[in-house]
Amino acid sequence: LAALTAPAAALSQEELRQFVSSCAAANAANWSSMQQDVAAGRRTEIEQLNGWVVARCMELGLPCAANAELTAGVLARSAAGAGE
C-alpha cells in the first residue's frame, strides 16, 4: 500500500494484479452499505457516486457505458426491492 501512496509511484502490471487480488481476497466477505441498502429496498448513493461519473463523462464527451449500466442496474434492483 505504501507504494501506492508514494508520489509518482508506478506499479508493474504484475504488482497491480497482486495488489488488486489481495484487496479482493481481504474484502471478499464484506457486505457494502450499498449492497445492504439494495437488499433492504432502501435508496442507495449510486446516483451521487457513479451517477456523477456518468454525468461528468457525458459532459466531456467520454464513453462510460459500464458506469451507466452499473448505475441503472443498482437503481433497478433498489426499485425492485422497494416494491416487494
Number of C-alpha atoms within 10 A of each C-alpha: 6 6 11 12 8 9 7 8 10 11 12 9 9 9 12 13 12 12 15 12 12 12 11 12 10 10 11 9 8 9 9 10 11 16 15 12 16 21 14 13 17 15 16 17 15 16 16 10 11 17 17 15 16 22 16 13 16 12 9 9 9 11 11 14 11 10 17 17 13 15 21 16 13 19 18 13 14 21 15 13 16 15 8 7
